[in-house]
Amino acid sequence: MSMRTNLGILIRFWSLAGDNRRMFKISFVLMFFTLATELARPYVLEAALSHITQGRIDDLQDAAYVFLALILVDYVTRGGFGYAFSMALLKSINLIRGKVFDHVIHMKMAFFDRRPVGSLLTRTINDCEALAETLRAGAATIILDFLTVIGIFFVMCTLDLELSLAMILAAPVIWLCVRWCAKALRNKFLDVRKALAESNGYMTEGIMGVEILQLFQREEGSASQFSNINRKYCRATIHSNFYDALLYAFIDGIAACVTALILGVALNIRFDPQAVVGQVGTLIVYIRMIEKIFIPIREFSGKYATIQQGIAAIERILDLLDTPARIEQGEGRLSGDRLTIEFNRVGFRYSHDGPRVLDEISFKVRPGQSLALVGETGSGKSTIGKLLTRAYDGYEGDILVDGREIRGLNYHSLRANIAMVHQDVELFPGTLRDNITMFDPSISEEAIMNAIRMVKAEHMVAQLPDGLDFNVHESGTNLSTGQVQLIVFARALAHDVPIVLMDEATASVDSVTEAWIQEAIAQILKVKTTIIVAHRLSTIAAADHILVLKNGKITEQGNHEQLVSIENGYYSNLIRASRLQHGTAHGVVL
């Protein structure tokens, strides 16, 4: 993680505030009015005390009116400043939270491979919330406190310059103390945010995999490991609180020493006891100013600690926003409904030092043709689809769609022409209609019903309460596995696209339902370019061309009849073994 200066971070935050900068400027104007009324009051008070000592009681009324007016103006401007600043801050945080989410969902899949889901949740939710709370609690007044200290010191200089200059002796001590504690606080708060991200990440993954944990009786071990992670977070929090308290105590101690110095030594030397009556106004106001100048300094220490926590949060957010893992956009766009796919000597690794997942892969799928990919787990079948959709970049060779390299295409245009059906599907909270259209209002009711009829899901939809308005729970937990698979298949067909990728698309449906799907989509696949990753022979055998992959390389290719005829070939041996095991060719699982 890069270490930026506090000023640099705040400048970057200002750049992310967008249109809310206008409201920040209004709050700053109100802040200066508040400061002006705060600094004008000592002069009015001194004048009033002078009137009393000089016996001019009649003039007190005017001073009282002025003092009351200053208090009322301060009340209005201080309240307006707090409201305007808080509103601008909260709107800016919402804007930043949206930018973080937008940035994350546009990242390459390799980015998610290196980061736990819980850690990303911490940055998009917890860190943004921590930034809002800490800046709202501290930043809304810390600037005003800082300017108030300067202004009060200026007033003290006008009252008695020599005594005020004597107070400067404490400035280096205060500065060194604040700087040392602030640096330690920032590091400790960064440790707190890291530990919190680790804790949230482990908890999220544990909850998502709770069924597996219980199945393998790992509840106690998982809870023990979480306790260790949680203790790390607790220690980091305790250390940050220690430095926070230490900073506050230092400032409070220095304030007491300076006050004792001024009152016990300087005042006894400077003020003539014979003339003290004439100087009583100045004396009282000056003592009041000594008390007041250390109030914001003391509060500044606590608010500065709060600011450090917010800066630690925004630094993590900025590191995420600065991560250059977004998909690089091209300018080309696809058009037409008959697209050709071509891989030309494509090689790929998931990491720079990882094994080659694909090695010199070349094939061509013309419009209306279907290509089936067969091979052992880890042979690279699914990776081909991931590269085609640009879920991953960094491949060698060329991947062409409609004769154009996909790196030169606008990836929204590319993905708008590809429908993908996975074995591990994902449904979202919303209606059945929403999950089929993926919340796209441009898809008509007719297109939805046509897709449902194509996958023979009318009966399933009719049985659900409210039909298309049936409320789907998160991840489709209130539906069966087969129902979820049919919905996702209908989703792919409702989006009328020329390319269809099926990665184990029929693995979760029974043979009867699969037969319905195969029959229903046979006609539409004649005009679509299709790539199929499947284990069922009934799905593979109908493909126009079949590639057999092993260790990322093509070892056999041809249609079903050609590959079966290869003596001792991987494909023919696989089918022979499956037929012996299952006793039929139609439902064979490869």
Buried (B, 14 or more C-beta within 10 A) or exposed (E): EEEBEBEEBBEBBEEBBEEBBEBBEBBBEBBEBBBBBBBBBBBBBBBBBBBBEEEEEEBBEEBEEBBEEBEEBBEBBBEBBBBBBBBBBBBBBEBBBEBBBEBBEEBBBBBBEEBBEBBBBBBBBBBBBBBBBBBBBBBBBBBBBBBBBEBBBEBBBEBBEEBBEBBEEBEEEBEEBBEBBBEBBBBBBBBBBBBBBBBBBBBBBBEEEEEEBEEEEBEEEBEEEBEEBBEBBBEBBEBBBEBBBBBBEBBBEBBEEBBEBBEEEBBEEBBEEEEEEEBBBBBBBBBBBBEBBBBBBBBBBBBBBBBBBBBBBBBBBBEBBEBEBEBEEBEBEBEEBEBBBBBBEBBBBBEEEEEBBBBBBBBEBBBBBBBBBBBEEBBBBBBBBBBBBBBBBEBBBBBBBBEBBBBEBBBEBBBEBBBBBBBEBEBEEBBBBBBBBEEEEEBEEEBBBBBBBBBBBEEBBEEBEEBBEBEBEEBBEBBEBBBBBBBBBBBBBBBEBBBBBBBBBBBBBEEEBBBBBBEBBEEBBEEBBBBBBBBBBBBBBBBBBBBBBBBBBBBBBBBBEBBBEBEEBBBBEBBEEBEEEEEEEEBBEB
